[in-house]
Structure formats: C-alpha cells, structure tokens
Amino acid sequence: MRKLTYFIACSIDGFIGDPSGDAQMMVEMVDEEFFDFLRTEYPETLPTHGRRATGTDHLANQKFDTIIQGRASYDIALEIGVTSPYAHMREYVASRSLKESPDPHVEIVSDGLVGKVRELKAEDGELGIYLCGGSRLAGELVDEIDELVVKTYPIVLGSGMPMFGSGFAIGEFTLGEVRTFKNGAIVRTYSRKR
Ligand SMILES: NC(=O)c1ccc[n+]([C@@H]2O[C@H](COP(=O)([O-])OP(=O)(O)OC[C@H]3O[C@@H](n4cnc5c(N)ncnc54)[C@H](OP(=O)(O)O)[C@@H]3O)[C@@H](O)[C@H]2O)c1
C-alpha cells in the first residue's frame, strides 16, 4: 500500500497562496539552506524546468514516484509552455474540462478520482504519491490523505487560498518529524490517525 502525501507550502495562518492561489511570496523565501533540504530530501517536488535551471535534474526521486495535480495548478505550467512539469514522475492531472491531454506523459483523470487514487495507493512500490494541490483537489481527496508534509513559512496573509477547499470536518493526524530552518520555515510531517 502506497501513501498519498499532501506536500504543501503555507503561511502561518494556513493559506497556500493569495486569494487567487499565487504562492510566489513563499517561493521567494526559499534560501540556500531550505533549497538544500528540498534538493536532498524531496528533489522530485521541484518541477522539471526548475530542476534543469538549478542543475538538479539528475537527482533520484526520494519519496514520490507519482504526482497528482488539479487542473488549475497544472495550468501554471501550461501558461509558460510546459506540458509535463514533473516529467521525472508519473503525472496525473484531475480535470473534467480538459478533453485531451496536452502531453503523452500526463494522464487526465476526469471520472472516478477517488477510485483512481485508491488504485494508485494499492500498487506495490517503495515510493509514494505526491498530492501537489491545489486547494480544490486537496479538498476532494482529503479523506484519502495518509500523510501531510506542511512547509510553514513565517508570514501571515489574513486571507487567501485555504489548504483544503472542503467543508467542515475534523480529520485527526499524529505529529511526526518537525524541522526548523534559519529562514523561519517549519516543516511538520503528520500521519493520519486511522
Ligand atoms: N502553496 C503551495 O504549495 C501550492 C501547491 C499547489 C498549488 N498551489 C496553488 O493552488 C492554486 C490552484 O488551486 P485551486 O484550488 O484553484 O485548483 P486545483 O485544485 O489545482 O484544480 C482544481 C481543478 O481540478 C479539477 N478537479 C478537482 N476535483 C476533481 C474531480 N473530483 N474530478 C475531476 N477533476 C477535478 C477541476 O478541473 P476542471 O475545472 O478542468 O474540471 C478543478 O477545477 C494555484 O494558484 C497554485 O498556485 C499552491
């Protein structure tokens, strides 16, 4: 059984971006130490074009070999002409509006999202599934999430895009590793209480 992990950057007050979802202010807080952590422990979470630009494209996947994104998150790559933003993993994009995949490496999941995720989780394999976001996709998959890796940056946004675009429900998690960084970021790992 493979884990579905929501690996996500957020503000102290739990927003993953500004009200439109833009998370650039968090990207700008990544300093050398934090980048080194990402490069060493989660290199696959860097998009392929970012890996090429930073000379990290050769790094082996450490935690994940599969990614699932919502169509709005995928659009960010499409807007800059990148059709396969995580070419070093198996890529799935949830969308009912995209009738055809813009790239042979990207599979569109239009029906039966939860069933597809359960199927991926049931596969054998040492590496897990990276739930990239955004908010609406995470809201749809909240009950399937086995692990949360929350990268909290030392900023307060007041309002913005929530971590989960879902209704009120209490989901219980157990705190695992906590890492702190000089730039003020904290990375907490939680496992789902089952
Ligand atoms: N801070 C971070 O680490 C982080 C990480 C990732 C993303 N983000 C931000 O999140 C923002 C996007 O989030 P978002 O909530 O607007 O959108 P999203 O979750 O990325 O994508 C939503 C879309 O996914 C598709 N979808 C959702 N549930 C589905 C289902 N059950 N079946 C089939 N398709 C489904 C739909 O696509 P269709 O409309 O095509 O049907 C829906 O419009 C971006 O601005 C990005 O910057 C931040």
The ligand as an SDF file (V2000), in Angstrom:
LIG
                    3D

 48 52  0  0  0  0  0  0  0  0999 V2000
    1.4110   26.6030   -1.7530 N   0  0  0  0  0  0  0  0  0  0  0  0
    1.5980   25.5160   -2.4600 C   0  0  0  0  0  0  0  0  0  0  0  0
    2.4780   24.6770   -2.1150 O   0  0  0  0  0  0  0  0  0  0  0  0
    0.7270   25.2280   -3.6620 C   0  0  0  0  0  0  0  0  0  0  0  0
    0.8080   23.9630   -4.2550 C   0  0  0  0  0  0  0  0  0  0  0  0
   -0.0220   23.6970   -5.3440 C   0  0  0  0  0  0  0  0  0  0  0  0
   -0.8780   24.6740   -5.8250 C   0  0  0  0  0  0  0  0  0  0  0  0
   -0.9190   25.8890   -5.2170 N   0  0  0  0  0  0  0  0  0  0  0  0
   -1.8160   26.9260   -5.7260 C   0  0  0  0  0  0  0  0  0  0  0  0
   -3.1240   26.4130   -5.8330 O   0  0  0  0  0  0  0  0  0  0  0  0
   -3.8020   27.1570   -6.8530 C   0  0  0  0  0  0  0  0  0  0  0  0
   -4.7850   26.2730   -7.5530 C   0  0  0  0  0  0  0  0  0  0  0  0
   -5.6740   25.6760   -6.6260 O   0  0  0  0  0  0  0  0  0  0  0  0
   -7.2250   25.5490   -6.9500 P   0  0  0  0  0  0  0  0  0  0  0  0
   -7.8970   25.0610   -5.7140 O   0  0  0  0  0  0  0  0  0  0  0  0
   -7.7270   26.7980   -7.6100 O   0  0  0  0  0  0  0  0  0  0  0  0
   -7.2710   24.4560   -8.0950 O   0  0  0  0  0  0  0  0  0  0  0  0
   -6.7040   22.9550   -8.2460 P   0  0  0  0  0  0  0  0  0  0  0  0
   -7.1060   22.1480   -7.0640 O   0  0  0  0  0  0  0  0  0  0  0  0
   -5.2790   22.9990   -8.6410 O   0  0  0  0  0  0  0  0  0  0  0  0
   -7.5200   22.4830   -9.5280 O   0  0  0  0  0  0  0  0  0  0  0  0
   -8.9290   22.4610   -9.4890 C   0  0  0  0  0  0  0  0  0  0  0  0
   -9.4230   21.7200  -10.7050 C   0  0  0  0  0  0  0  0  0  0  0  0
   -9.1100   20.3370  -10.5980 O   0  0  0  0  0  0  0  0  0  0  0  0
  -10.1190   19.5750  -11.2440 C   0  0  0  0  0  0  0  0  0  0  0  0
  -10.7800   18.6980  -10.2670 N   0  0  0  0  0  0  0  0  0  0  0  0
  -10.9600   18.9100   -8.9340 C   0  0  0  0  0  0  0  0  0  0  0  0
  -11.6490   17.8860   -8.3960 N   0  0  0  0  0  0  0  0  0  0  0  0
  -11.8920   16.9990   -9.4170 C   0  0  0  0  0  0  0  0  0  0  0  0
  -12.5590   15.7620   -9.5010 C   0  0  0  0  0  0  0  0  0  0  0  0
  -13.1570   15.1830   -8.4340 N   0  0  0  0  0  0  0  0  0  0  0  0
  -12.6010   15.1350  -10.7000 N   0  0  0  0  0  0  0  0  0  0  0  0
  -12.0180   15.6830  -11.7990 C   0  0  0  0  0  0  0  0  0  0  0  0
  -11.3900   16.8800  -11.7770 N   0  0  0  0  0  0  0  0  0  0  0  0
  -11.3230   17.5190  -10.5990 C   0  0  0  0  0  0  0  0  0  0  0  0
  -11.1070   20.5690  -11.8200 C   0  0  0  0  0  0  0  0  0  0  0  0
  -10.6270   20.8630  -13.1260 O   0  0  0  0  0  0  0  0  0  0  0  0
  -11.5880   21.3030  -14.3490 P   0  0  0  0  0  0  0  0  0  0  0  0
  -12.0870   22.6700  -13.9950 O   0  0  0  0  0  0  0  0  0  0  0  0
  -10.6890   21.2750  -15.5270 O   0  0  0  0  0  0  0  0  0  0  0  0
  -12.6850   20.2820  -14.4080 O   0  0  0  0  0  0  0  0  0  0  0  0
  -10.9240   21.7700  -10.8900 C   0  0  0  0  0  0  0  0  0  0  0  0
  -11.3310   22.9910  -11.4730 O   0  0  0  0  0  0  0  0  0  0  0  0
   -2.7360   27.7000   -7.7780 C   0  0  0  0  0  0  0  0  0  0  0  0
   -2.8710   29.0900   -7.8640 O   0  0  0  0  0  0  0  0  0  0  0  0
   -1.4270   27.3160   -7.1300 C   0  0  0  0  0  0  0  0  0  0  0  0
   -0.5050   28.3990   -7.0610 O   0  0  0  0  0  0  0  0  0  0  0  0
   -0.1430   26.1940   -4.1400 C   0  0  0  0  0  0  0  0  0  0  0  0
  1  2  1  0
  2  3  2  0
  2  4  1  0
  4  5  1  0
  4 48  2  0
  5  6  2  0
  6  7  1  0
  7  8  2  0
  8  9  1  0
  8 48  1  0
  9 10  1  0
  9 46  1  0
 10 11  1  0
 11 12  1  0
 11 44  1  0
 12 13  1  0
 13 14  1  0
 14 15  2  0
 14 16  1  0
 14 17  1  0
 17 18  1  0
 18 19  2  0
 18 20  1  0
 18 21  1  0
 21 22  1  0
 22 23  1  0
 23 24  1  0
 23 42  1  0
 24 25  1  0
 25 26  1  0
 25 36  1  0
 26 27  1  0
 26 35  1  0
 27 28  2  0
 28 29  1  0
 29 30  1  0
 29 35  2  0
 30 31  1  0
 30 32  2  0
 32 33  1  0
 33 34  2  0
 34 35  1  0
 36 37  1  0
 36 42  1  0
 37 38  1  0
 38 39  2  0
 38 40  1  0
 38 41  1  0
 42 43  1  0
 44 45  1  0
 44 46  1  0
 46 47  1  0
M  CHG  2   8   1  16  -1
M  END
$$$$
